[in-house]
Amino acid sequence: MKKALIITAAITSVLMSGCASQPVSTFESFHPQDLNSLVSSGYYIQKADNFFVINDSSSSMAENYLGTGYPAQPSPTKLSVEKEILNRINLTIPDLKLTSSIRSFGFGPCLDWKFTRLNMPPILHSKAPFGSGIDTLTCASGGTPMDSGIEETTEDLSATTGNIAVLILSDGGVDNDPVPAVKSLRQRYGDKLCVYTVWVGNEQDKYGQNQLSRLSDFGGCGFGTTAERISSTDGMTKFVQSIFLKAGTPPVADCSTQDDDADGVNNCNDKCLNTLKGAHVNAFGCWIVDIKFDNDKSNIKPQYYRELDNAVTVIQQNPGVNIEVQGHTSSTGTVNYNQRLSERRALAVKNYLHRNIQNGGTLTARGYGLTQPIDTNETEEGRSNNRRVQLEVLK
């Protein structure tokens, strides 16, 4: 008896709604963000293996949509906005191996005189067939048997494997409480299932937003949003990422094949990764002015002027650069002795460069003594590498 009353009311609603005369709206072009590079890089990996849409095609969705974010001519209905959201999702989904399906609920000729209609059966997802499935959502009429749509989706999913994303689009008005149907769906598919909802309503439909939020809460791992929040390219991108992708572990680049500062020393061995182009570097990739000082001396001999002039040229080719002229020593001698010696030698090099630079950056001198070796102090060769004047580009 109750079922008969519902059908009678639904038929009356169909006759009053005039579903055949519903206009088609043309929306402004949507430009999706390409997510394929995030997937191919490994920064994101696929989360959902199945995407099942449950679309509200009841008579209330034939009303004009009064929210923002979906400019169209003529003014769009709520059903038109639902379809535009699905089109934007379709354009934004990256190239994934995915099963997708579309089901609608309502009543009348739009749904073959049933409470729910399988507009597109589960198939391997690609943009063209999914777009054709969206196009079958031609009109809106009848009551709002959302529970019937969810119950039938439970059966639609029976042949699926992997994780499932169920998306419900509606203004939230319902004939019967759909929560038991979502609970049943959750009990059958467990943690594999995430339920997402998009509220496509007007101010007078605000109560329906809470109804949809309840459904996503019972779904466990999904969430509810609104048509307006996902109307921008950025909003839609984040929404699609949340449904279909999760953070991955990108492959670690092989540092032995990389040379970020193009100094001829690969990143694995380079201890100074920001040397300027043309700078003379040592085996560790550090910009070293190859000057030999006499014991306990800091004066620069003329045979090293050419080396320093190369540094002048490099600096002048990079106006505005900030460079620290560093003095370093080996571990031979006391800490205090090496500190003072490194300061004198750094200052001598800094003064030479400053006198000869016509158009360059900022130079400062600093002695580090024996505190920053780049090689071992156990051999003479290692100690020789540690006794150096190094030019460090500061950020």
Contacts in CASP RR format, 6 or more apart in sequence:
PFRMAT RR
TARGET T0000
AUTHOR 0000-0000-0000
METHOD contacts of the structure
MODEL  1
MKKALIITAAITSVLMSGCASQPVSTFESFHPQDLNSLVSSGYYIQKADN
FFVINDSSSSMAENYLGTGYPAQPSPTKLSVEKEILNRINLTIPDLKLTS
SIRSFGFGPCLDWKFTRLNMPPILHSKAPFGSGIDTLTCASGGTPMDSGI
EETTEDLSATTGNIAVLILSDGGVDNDPVPAVKSLRQRYGDKLCVYTVWV
GNEQDKYGQNQLSRLSDFGGCGFGTTAERISSTDGMTKFVQSIFLKAGTP
PVADCSTQDDDADGVNNCNDKCLNTLKGAHVNAFGCWIVDIKFDNDKSNI
KPQYYRELDNAVTVIQQNPGVNIEVQGHTSSTGTVNYNQRLSERRALAVK
NYLHRNIQNGGTLTARGYGLTQPIDTNETEEGRSNNRRVQLEVLK
6 145 0 8 1.000
6 175 0 8 1.000
7 107 0 8 1.000
9 143 0 8 1.000
10 106 0 8 1.000
10 107 0 8 1.000
10 108 0 8 1.000
10 115 0 8 1.000
10 142 0 8 1.000
10 143 0 8 1.000
11 107 0 8 1.000
11 108 0 8 1.000
11 142 0 8 1.000
13 59 0 8 1.000
13 107 0 8 1.000
13 141 0 8 1.000
13 142 0 8 1.000
13 143 0 8 1.000
14 59 0 8 1.000
14 107 0 8 1.000
14 108 0 8 1.000
14 109 0 8 1.000
14 141 0 8 1.000
14 142 0 8 1.000
16 59 0 8 1.000
17 59 0 8 1.000
17 62 0 8 1.000
17 140 0 8 1.000
17 141 0 8 1.000
17 142 0 8 1.000
18 62 0 8 1.000
18 141 0 8 1.000
19 59 0 8 1.000
19 62 0 8 1.000
19 108 0 8 1.000
19 109 0 8 1.000
19 110 0 8 1.000
19 139 0 8 1.000
19 140 0 8 1.000
19 141 0 8 1.000
20 109 0 8 1.000
20 139 0 8 1.000
22 62 0 8 1.000
22 77 0 8 1.000
22 79 0 8 1.000
22 138 0 8 1.000
22 139 0 8 1.000
22 140 0 8 1.000
23 74 0 8 1.000
23 77 0 8 1.000
24 80 0 8 1.000
25 72 0 8 1.000
25 73 0 8 1.000
25 74 0 8 1.000
25 75 0 8 1.000
25 76 0 8 1.000
25 77 0 8 1.000
25 80 0 8 1.000
25 84 0 8 1.000
26 72 0 8 1.000
26 73 0 8 1.000
27 70 0 8 1.000
27 71 0 8 1.000
27 72 0 8 1.000
27 76 0 8 1.000
27 80 0 8 1.000
27 84 0 8 1.000
28 71 0 8 1.000
28 72 0 8 1.000
30 84 0 8 1.000
30 87 0 8 1.000
30 88 0 8 1.000
30 91 0 8 1.000
30 233 0 8 1.000
30 236 0 8 1.000
31 233 0 8 1.000
32 88 0 8 1.000
32 91 0 8 1.000
32 92 0 8 1.000
32 233 0 8 1.000
32 236 0 8 1.000
32 237 0 8 1.000
33 92 0 8 1.000
33 233 0 8 1.000
33 234 0 8 1.000
33 236 0 8 1.000
33 237 0 8 1.000
34 94 0 8 1.000
35 44 0 8 1.000
35 92 0 8 1.000
35 93 0 8 1.000
35 94 0 8 1.000
35 237 0 8 1.000
35 240 0 8 1.000
35 241 0 8 1.000
35 245 0 8 1.000
36 94 0 8 1.000
36 95 0 8 1.000
38 44 0 8 1.000
38 94 0 8 1.000
38 245 0 8 1.000
39 45 0 8 1.000
39 46 0 8 1.000
39 94 0 8 1.000
39 95 0 8 1.000
39 96 0 8 1.000
39 245 0 8 1.000
41 250 0 8 1.000
42 248 0 8 1.000
42 249 0 8 1.000
42 250 0 8 1.000
42 251 0 8 1.000
43 247 0 8 1.000
43 248 0 8 1.000
43 250 0 8 1.000
44 241 0 8 1.000
44 245 0 8 1.000
44 246 0 8 1.000
44 247 0 8 1.000
44 248 0 8 1.000
45 245 0 8 1.000
45 246 0 8 1.000
45 247 0 8 1.000
45 248 0 8 1.000
46 96 0 8 1.000
46 97 0 8 1.000
46 98 0 8 1.000
46 244 0 8 1.000
46 245 0 8 1.000
46 246 0 8 1.000
47 163 0 8 1.000
47 165 0 8 1.000
47 243 0 8 1.000
47 244 0 8 1.000
47 245 0 8 1.000
47 246 0 8 1.000
48 98 0 8 1.000
48 163 0 8 1.000
48 164 0 8 1.000
48 165 0 8 1.000
48 194 0 8 1.000
48 243 0 8 1.000
48 244 0 8 1.000
49 97 0 8 1.000
49 98 0 8 1.000
49 99 0 8 1.000
49 160 0 8 1.000
49 161 0 8 1.000
49 162 0 8 1.000
49 163 0 8 1.000
49 164 0 8 1.000
50 98 0 8 1.000
50 99 0 8 1.000
50 100 0 8 1.000
50 101 0 8 1.000
50 122 0 8 1.000
50 157 0 8 1.000
50 160 0 8 1.000
50 162 0 8 1.000
50 163 0 8 1.000
50 164 0 8 1.000
50 165 0 8 1.000
51 93 0 8 1.000
51 98 0 8 1.000
51 99 0 8 1.000
51 100 0 8 1.000
51 101 0 8 1.000
51 125 0 8 1.000
51 165 0 8 1.000
51 167 0 8 1.000
51 243 0 8 1.000
51 244 0 8 1.000
52 100 0 8 1.000
52 101 0 8 1.000
52 102 0 8 1.000
52 103 0 8 1.000
52 122 0 8 1.000
52 153 0 8 1.000
52 156 0 8 1.000
52 157 0 8 1.000
52 164 0 8 1.000
52 165 0 8 1.000
52 166 0 8 1.000
52 167 0 8 1.000
53 86 0 8 1.000
53 100 0 8 1.000
53 101 0 8 1.000
53 102 0 8 1.000
53 103 0 8 1.000
53 166 0 8 1.000
53 167 0 8 1.000
53 169 0 8 1.000
54 103 0 8 1.000
54 104 0 8 1.000
54 105 0 8 1.000
54 146 0 8 1.000
54 149 0 8 1.000
54 150 0 8 1.000
54 153 0 8 1.000
54 166 0 8 1.000
54 167 0 8 1.000
54 168 0 8 1.000
54 169 0 8 1.000
55 82 0 8 1.000
55 86 0 8 1.000
55 102 0 8 1.000
55 103 0 8 1.000
55 104 0 8 1.000
55 105 0 8 1.000
55 119 0 8 1.000
55 137 0 8 1.000
55 169 0 8 1.000
55 170 0 8 1.000
56 79 0 8 1.000
56 82 0 8 1.000
56 104 0 8 1.000
56 105 0 8 1.000
56 106 0 8 1.000
56 140 0 8 1.000
56 144 0 8 1.000
56 146 0 8 1.000
56 168 0 8 1.000
56 169 0 8 1.000
56 170 0 8 1.000
56 171 0 8 1.000
56 172 0 8 1.000
56 200 0 8 1.000
57 79 0 8 1.000
57 104 0 8 1.000
57 105 0 8 1.000
57 106 0 8 1.000
57 110 0 8 1.000
57 111 0 8 1.000
57 117 0 8 1.000
57 137 0 8 1.000
57 139 0 8 1.000
57 140 0 8 1.000
57 141 0 8 1.000
58 105 0 8 1.000
58 106 0 8 1.000
58 107 0 8 1.000
58 140 0 8 1.000
58 141 0 8 1.000
58 142 0 8 1.000
58 143 0 8 1.000
58 144 0 8 1.000
58 145 0 8 1.000
58 173 0 8 1.000
59 106 0 8 1.000
59 140 0 8 1.000
59 141 0 8 1.000
59 142 0 8 1.000
59 143 0 8 1.000
60 78 0 8 1.000
60 140 0 8 1.000
60 143 0 8 1.000
60 144 0 8 1.000
60 171 0 8 1.000
60 173 0 8 1.000
60 205 0 8 1.000
61 77 0 8 1.000
61 78 0 8 1.000
61 79 0 8 1.000
61 82 0 8 1.000
61 140 0 8 1.000
61 170 0 8 1.000
61 171 0 8 1.000
61 200 0 8 1.000
62 77 0 8 1.000
62 78 0 8 1.000
62 79 0 8 1.000
62 139 0 8 1.000
62 140 0 8 1.000
62 141 0 8 1.000
63 77 0 8 1.000
63 78 0 8 1.000
63 202 0 8 1.000
64 75 0 8 1.000
64 76 0 8 1.000
64 77 0 8 1.000
64 78 0 8 1.000
65 75 0 8 1.000
65 76 0 8 1.000
65 77 0 8 1.000
65 78 0 8 1.000
65 80 0 8 1.000
65 81 0 8 1.000
65 200 0 8 1.000
65 201 0 8 1.000
65 202 0 8 1.000
65 227 0 8 1.000
66 202 0 8 1.000
66 203 0 8 1.000
67 201 0 8 1.000
67 202 0 8 1.000
67 227 0 8 1.000
67 228 0 8 1.000
68 228 0 8 1.000
68 231 0 8 1.000
69 227 0 8 1.000
69 228 0 8 1.000
69 231 0 8 1.000
69 232 0 8 1.000
70 76 0 8 1.000
70 80 0 8 1.000
70 81 0 8 1.000
70 84 0 8 1.000
70 227 0 8 1.000
70 231 0 8 1.000
72 80 0 8 1.000
72 84 0 8 1.000
76 84 0 8 1.000
77 140 0 8 1.000
78 140 0 8 1.000
78 171 0 8 1.000
78 200 0 8 1.000
78 201 0 8 1.000
78 202 0 8 1.000
79 137 0 8 1.000
79 139 0 8 1.000
79 140 0 8 1.000
81 200 0 8 1.000
81 227 0 8 1.000
82 137 0 8 1.000
82 169 0 8 1.000
82 198 0 8 1.000
82 200 0 8 1.000
83 134 0 8 1.000
83 137 0 8 1.000
85 169 0 8 1.000
85 198 0 8 1.000
85 200 0 8 1.000
85 227 0 8 1.000
85 230 0 8 1.000
86 102 0 8 1.000
86 130 0 8 1.000
86 131 0 8 1.000
86 134 0 8 1.000
86 169 0 8 1.000
87 131 0 8 1.000
87 134 0 8 1.000
88 230 0 8 1.000
88 236 0 8 1.000
89 167 0 8 1.000
89 236 0 8 1.000
89 239 0 8 1.000
89 240 0 8 1.000
90 127 0 8 1.000
90 130 0 8 1.000
90 131 0 8 1.000
90 134 0 8 1.000
91 127 0 8 1.000
92 236 0 8 1.000
92 237 0 8 1.000
92 240 0 8 1.000
93 125 0 8 1.000
93 127 0 8 1.000
93 240 0 8 1.000
93 244 0 8 1.000
94 244 0 8 1.000
94 245 0 8 1.000
96 125 0 8 1.000
96 244 0 8 1.000
97 124 0 8 1.000
98 124 0 8 1.000
98 125 0 8 1.000
98 244 0 8 1.000
99 122 0 8 1.000
99 123 0 8 1.000
99 124 0 8 1.000
99 125 0 8 1.000
99 160 0 8 1.000
100 120 0 8 1.000
100 122 0 8 1.000
100 123 0 8 1.000
100 125 0 8 1.000
100 130 0 8 1.000
101 118 0 8 1.000
101 120 0 8 1.000
101 121 0 8 1.000
101 122 0 8 1.000
101 123 0 8 1.000
101 156 0 8 1.000
102 118 0 8 1.000
102 119 0 8 1.000
102 120 0 8 1.000
102 130 0 8 1.000
102 133 0 8 1.000
102 134 0 8 1.000
102 136 0 8 1.000
102 137 0 8 1.000
103 116 0 8 1.000
103 117 0 8 1.000
103 118 0 8 1.000
103 119 0 8 1.000
103 149 0 8 1.000
103 152 0 8 1.000
103 153 0 8 1.000
103 156 0 8 1.000
104 110 0 8 1.000
104 111 0 8 1.000
104 116 0 8 1.000
104 117 0 8 1.000
104 119 0 8 1.000
104 137 0 8 1.000
105 111 0 8 1.000
105 115 0 8 1.000
105 116 0 8 1.000
105 117 0 8 1.000
105 144 0 8 1.000
105 145 0 8 1.000
105 146 0 8 1.000
105 148 0 8 1.000
105 149 0 8 1.000
106 115 0 8 1.000
106 116 0 8 1.000
106 140 0 8 1.000
106 141 0 8 1.000
106 142 0 8 1.000
106 143 0 8 1.000
106 144 0 8 1.000
106 145 0 8 1.000
107 113 0 8 1.000
107 114 0 8 1.000
107 115 0 8 1.000
107 141 0 8 1.000
107 142 0 8 1.000
107 143 0 8 1.000
107 145 0 8 1.000
108 114 0 8 1.000
108 141 0 8 1.000
108 142 0 8 1.000
109 139 0 8 1.000
109 141 0 8 1.000
110 117 0 8 1.000
110 138 0 8 1.000
110 139 0 8 1.000
110 140 0 8 1.000
110 141 0 8 1.000
111 117 0 8 1.000
111 141 0 8 1.000
115 145 0 8 1.000
115 148 0 8 1.000
115 149 0 8 1.000
116 145 0 8 1.000
116 148 0 8 1.000
116 149 0 8 1.000
116 152 0 8 1.000
118 152 0 8 1.000
118 156 0 8 1.000
119 133 0 8 1.000
119 136 0 8 1.000
119 137 0 8 1.000
120 129 0 8 1.000
120 130 0 8 1.000
120 132 0 8 1.000
120 133 0 8 1.000
120 136 0 8 1.000
121 156 0 8 1.000
122 156 0 8 1.000
122 157 0 8 1.000
122 159 0 8 1.000
122 160 0 8 1.000
123 129 0 8 1.000
143 175 0 8 1.000
144 170 0 8 1.000
144 172 0 8 1.000
144 173 0 8 1.000
144 174 0 8 1.000
144 175 0 8 1.000
145 174 0 8 1.000
145 175 0 8 1.000
145 176 0 8 1.000
146 168 0 8 1.000
146 170 0 8 1.000
146 172 0 8 1.000
146 173 0 8 1.000
146 174 0 8 1.000
146 175 0 8 1.000
146 176 0 8 1.000
146 178 0 8 1.000
146 181 0 8 1.000
147 174 0 8 1.000
147 175 0 8 1.000
147 176 0 8 1.000
147 177 0 8 1.000
147 178 0 8 1.000
147 180 0 8 1.000
147 181 0 8 1.000
149 181 0 8 1.000
150 168 0 8 1.000
150 178 0 8 1.000
150 181 0 8 1.000
150 182 0 8 1.000
150 185 0 8 1.000
151 181 0 8 1.000
151 184 0 8 1.000
153 166 0 8 1.000
153 185 0 8 1.000
154 181 0 8 1.000
154 184 0 8 1.000
154 185 0 8 1.000
154 188 0 8 1.000
157 164 0 8 1.000
157 185 0 8 1.000
157 188 0 8 1.000
157 189 0 8 1.000
162 192 0 8 1.000
163 192 0 8 1.000
163 193 0 8 1.000
163 194 0 8 1.000
164 189 0 8 1.000
164 192 0 8 1.000
164 193 0 8 1.000
164 194 0 8 1.000
165 194 0 8 1.000
165 196 0 8 1.000
165 243 0 8 1.000
165 244 0 8 1.000
166 185 0 8 1.000
166 193 0 8 1.000
166 194 0 8 1.000
166 195 0 8 1.000
166 196 0 8 1.000
167 196 0 8 1.000
167 197 0 8 1.000
167 198 0 8 1.000
167 243 0 8 1.000
168 195 0 8 1.000
168 196 0 8 1.000
168 197 0 8 1.000
168 198 0 8 1.000
168 212 0 8 1.000
168 215 0 8 1.000
169 197 0 8 1.000
169 198 0 8 1.000
169 200 0 8 1.000
170 197 0 8 1.000
170 198 0 8 1.000
170 199 0 8 1.000
170 200 0 8 1.000
170 208 0 8 1.000
170 212 0 8 1.000
171 199 0 8 1.000
171 200 0 8 1.000
171 201 0 8 1.000
171 202 0 8 1.000
171 205 0 8 1.000
171 208 0 8 1.000
172 199 0 8 1.000
172 201 0 8 1.000
172 205 0 8 1.000
172 207 0 8 1.000
172 208 0 8 1.000
172 209 0 8 1.000
172 211 0 8 1.000
172 212 0 8 1.000
173 205 0 8 1.000
173 207 0 8 1.000
173 208 0 8 1.000
173 211 0 8 1.000
174 211 0 8 1.000
178 211 0 8 1.000
178 215 0 8 1.000
179 214 0 8 1.000
179 215 0 8 1.000
179 218 0 8 1.000
182 195 0 8 1.000
182 215 0 8 1.000
182 218 0 8 1.000
182 219 0 8 1.000
183 218 0 8 1.000
185 193 0 8 1.000
185 195 0 8 1.000
185 219 0 8 1.000
186 193 0 8 1.000
186 195 0 8 1.000
186 218 0 8 1.000
186 219 0 8 1.000
186 220 0 8 1.000
191 221 0 8 1.000
193 219 0 8 1.000
193 220 0 8 1.000
193 221 0 8 1.000
194 219 0 8 1.000
194 220 0 8 1.000
194 221 0 8 1.000
194 222 0 8 1.000
194 243 0 8 1.000
195 215 0 8 1.000
195 216 0 8 1.000
195 218 0 8 1.000
195 219 0 8 1.000
195 220 0 8 1.000
195 222 0 8 1.000
196 216 0 8 1.000
196 222 0 8 1.000
196 223 0 8 1.000
196 224 0 8 1.000
196 225 0 8 1.000
196 242 0 8 1.000
196 243 0 8 1.000
197 212 0 8 1.000
197 213 0 8 1.000
197 215 0 8 1.000
197 216 0 8 1.000
197 223 0 8 1.000
197 224 0 8 1.000
197 225 0 8 1.000
198 212 0 8 1.000
198 224 0 8 1.000
198 225 0 8 1.000
198 226 0 8 1.000
198 227 0 8 1.000
198 230 0 8 1.000
199 205 0 8 1.000
199 208 0 8 1.000
199 209 0 8 1.000
199 212 0 8 1.000
199 224 0 8 1.000
199 225 0 8 1.000
199 226 0 8 1.000
199 227 0 8 1.000
200 226 0 8 1.000
200 227 0 8 1.000
201 208 0 8 1.000
201 209 0 8 1.000
201 226 0 8 1.000
201 227 0 8 1.000
209 226 0 8 1.000
212 224 0 8 1.000
213 224 0 8 1.000
216 222 0 8 1.000
216 223 0 8 1.000
216 224 0 8 1.000
223 242 0 8 1.000
225 239 0 8 1.000
229 235 0 8 1.000
229 239 0 8 1.000
230 236 0 8 1.000
230 238 0 8 1.000
230 239 0 8 1.000
255 266 0 8 1.000
255 267 0 8 1.000
255 268 0 8 1.000
256 266 0 8 1.000
256 267 0 8 1.000
256 268 0 8 1.000
257 266 0 8 1.000
258 266 0 8 1.000
258 267 0 8 1.000
259 265 0 8 1.000
259 266 0 8 1.000
259 267 0 8 1.000
259 270 0 8 1.000
260 267 0 8 1.000
260 270 0 8 1.000
260 273 0 8 1.000
261 270 0 8 1.000
261 272 0 8 1.000
261 273 0 8 1.000
261 274 0 8 1.000
261 275 0 8 1.000
261 276 0 8 1.000
261 277 0 8 1.000
262 277 0 8 1.000
263 270 0 8 1.000
263 275 0 8 1.000
263 278 0 8 1.000
263 279 0 8 1.000
263 281 0 8 1.000
263 285 0 8 1.000
264 281 0 8 1.000
264 285 0 8 1.000
265 281 0 8 1.000
265 283 0 8 1.000
265 284 0 8 1.000
265 285 0 8 1.000
267 273 0 8 1.000
269 283 0 8 1.000
269 284 0 8 1.000
269 285 0 8 1.000
270 284 0 8 1.000
270 285 0 8 1.000
271 284 0 8 1.000
271 285 0 8 1.000
271 286 0 8 1.000
271 374 0 8 1.000
272 281 0 8 1.000
272 284 0 8 1.000
272 285 0 8 1.000
272 286 0 8 1.000
272 287 0 8 1.000
272 390 0 8 1.000
272 392 0 8 1.000
274 393 0 8 1.000
274 395 0 8 1.000
275 281 0 8 1.000
275 285 0 8 1.000
275 286 0 8 1.000
275 287 0 8 1.000
275 393 0 8 1.000
276 287 0 8 1.000
276 314 0 8 1.000
276 315 0 8 1.000
276 317 0 8 1.000
276 318 0 8 1.000
276 321 0 8 1.000
276 393 0 8 1.000
277 314 0 8 1.000
277 317 0 8 1.000
278 310 0 8 1.000
278 314 0 8 1.000
279 287 0 8 1.000
279 310 0 8 1.000
279 311 0 8 1.000
279 314 0 8 1.000
279 391 0 8 1.000
280 287 0 8 1.000
280 288 0 8 1.000
280 289 0 8 1.000
280 290 0 8 1.000
280 307 0 8 1.000
280 310 0 8 1.000
280 311 0 8 1.000
281 287 0 8 1.000
281 288 0 8 1.000
282 288 0 8 1.000
282 374 0 8 1.000
282 385 0 8 1.000
282 388 0 8 1.000
283 385 0 8 1.000
284 374 0 8 1.000
284 375 0 8 1.000
284 385 0 8 1.000
286 374 0 8 1.000
286 388 0 8 1.000
286 390 0 8 1.000
287 311 0 8 1.000
287 390 0 8 1.000
287 391 0 8 1.000
287 392 0 8 1.000
287 393 0 8 1.000
288 388 0 8 1.000
288 389 0 8 1.000
288 390 0 8 1.000
288 391 0 8 1.000
289 304 0 8 1.000
289 307 0 8 1.000
289 308 0 8 1.000
289 311 0 8 1.000
289 349 0 8 1.000
289 389 0 8 1.000
289 390 0 8 1.000
289 391 0 8 1.000
290 304 0 8 1.000
290 307 0 8 1.000
291 300 0 8 1.000
291 301 0 8 1.000
291 304 0 8 1.000
291 307 0 8 1.000
291 308 0 8 1.000
291 349 0 8 1.000
291 389 0 8 1.000
292 301 0 8 1.000
292 304 0 8 1.000
293 299 0 8 1.000
293 300 0 8 1.000
293 345 0 8 1.000
296 341 0 8 1.000
298 341 0 8 1.000
298 344 0 8 1.000
298 345 0 8 1.000
298 347 0 8 1.000
298 348 0 8 1.000
299 348 0 8 1.000
300 308 0 8 1.000
300 348 0 8 1.000
300 349 0 8 1.000
300 352 0 8 1.000
305 352 0 8 1.000
308 349 0 8 1.000
308 352 0 8 1.000
308 353 0 8 1.000
308 356 0 8 1.000
309 356 0 8 1.000
311 353 0 8 1.000
311 391 0 8 1.000
312 353 0 8 1.000
312 356 0 8 1.000
312 357 0 8 1.000
315 321 0 8 1.000
315 323 0 8 1.000
315 353 0 8 1.000
315 357 0 8 1.000
315 360 0 8 1.000
315 361 0 8 1.000
315 363 0 8 1.000
316 357 0 8 1.000
316 358 0 8 1.000
316 359 0 8 1.000
316 360 0 8 1.000
318 360 0 8 1.000
318 361 0 8 1.000
319 359 0 8 1.000
319 360 0 8 1.000
319 361 0 8 1.000
320 360 0 8 1.000
320 361 0 8 1.000
320 362 0 8 1.000
321 360 0 8 1.000
321 361 0 8 1.000
321 362 0 8 1.000
321 393 0 8 1.000
322 361 0 8 1.000
322 362 0 8 1.000
322 364 0 8 1.000
322 393 0 8 1.000
322 394 0 8 1.000
322 395 0 8 1.000
323 361 0 8 1.000
323 362 0 8 1.000
323 363 0 8 1.000
323 364 0 8 1.000
323 391 0 8 1.000
323 392 0 8 1.000
323 393 0 8 1.000
323 394 0 8 1.000
324 363 0 8 1.000
324 364 0 8 1.000
324 365 0 8 1.000
324 366 0 8 1.000
324 391 0 8 1.000
324 392 0 8 1.000
324 394 0 8 1.000
325 346 0 8 1.000
325 347 0 8 1.000
325 349 0 8 1.000
325 350 0 8 1.000
325 353 0 8 1.000
325 363 0 8 1.000
325 364 0 8 1.000
325 365 0 8 1.000
325 366 0 8 1.000
325 389 0 8 1.000
325 390 0 8 1.000
325 391 0 8 1.000
326 342 0 8 1.000
326 346 0 8 1.000
326 366 0 8 1.000
326 367 0 8 1.000
326 368 0 8 1.000
326 372 0 8 1.000
326 389 0 8 1.000
326 390 0 8 1.000
326 391 0 8 1.000
326 392 0 8 1.000
327 342 0 8 1.000
327 343 0 8 1.000
327 345 0 8 1.000
327 346 0 8 1.000
327 365 0 8 1.000
327 366 0 8 1.000
327 367 0 8 1.000
327 368 0 8 1.000
327 369 0 8 1.000
327 388 0 8 1.000
327 389 0 8 1.000
327 390 0 8 1.000
328 342 0 8 1.000
328 367 0 8 1.000
328 368 0 8 1.000
328 369 0 8 1.000
328 370 0 8 1.000
328 372 0 8 1.000
328 373 0 8 1.000
328 374 0 8 1.000
328 386 0 8 1.000
328 387 0 8 1.000
328 388 0 8 1.000
328 389 0 8 1.000
328 390 0 8 1.000
329 338 0 8 1.000
329 341 0 8 1.000
329 342 0 8 1.000
329 369 0 8 1.000
329 370 0 8 1.000
329 386 0 8 1.000
329 387 0 8 1.000
330 338 0 8 1.000
330 370 0 8 1.000
330 373 0 8 1.000
330 377 0 8 1.000
330 382 0 8 1.000
330 383 0 8 1.000
330 384 0 8 1.000
330 386 0 8 1.000
330 387 0 8 1.000
331 338 0 8 1.000
331 370 0 8 1.000
331 373 0 8 1.000
331 377 0 8 1.000
331 383 0 8 1.000
331 386 0 8 1.000
332 338 0 8 1.000
332 377 0 8 1.000
332 383 0 8 1.000
335 369 0 8 1.000
335 370 0 8 1.000
338 369 0 8 1.000
338 370 0 8 1.000
339 367 0 8 1.000
339 369 0 8 1.000
339 370 0 8 1.000
341 369 0 8 1.000
342 367 0 8 1.000
342 368 0 8 1.000
342 369 0 8 1.000
343 365 0 8 1.000
343 366 0 8 1.000
343 367 0 8 1.000
343 369 0 8 1.000
345 389 0 8 1.000
346 365 0 8 1.000
346 366 0 8 1.000
346 367 0 8 1.000
346 389 0 8 1.000
347 365 0 8 1.000
349 365 0 8 1.000
349 389 0 8 1.000
350 363 0 8 1.000
350 364 0 8 1.000
350 365 0 8 1.000
353 363 0 8 1.000
354 363 0 8 1.000
357 363 0 8 1.000
370 377 0 8 1.000
370 386 0 8 1.000
373 386 0 8 1.000
374 385 0 8 1.000
374 386 0 8 1.000
374 388 0 8 1.000
375 381 0 8 1.000
375 382 0 8 1.000
375 383 0 8 1.000
375 385 0 8 1.000
375 386 0 8 1.000
376 382 0 8 1.000
377 383 0 8 1.000
377 386 0 8 1.000
END
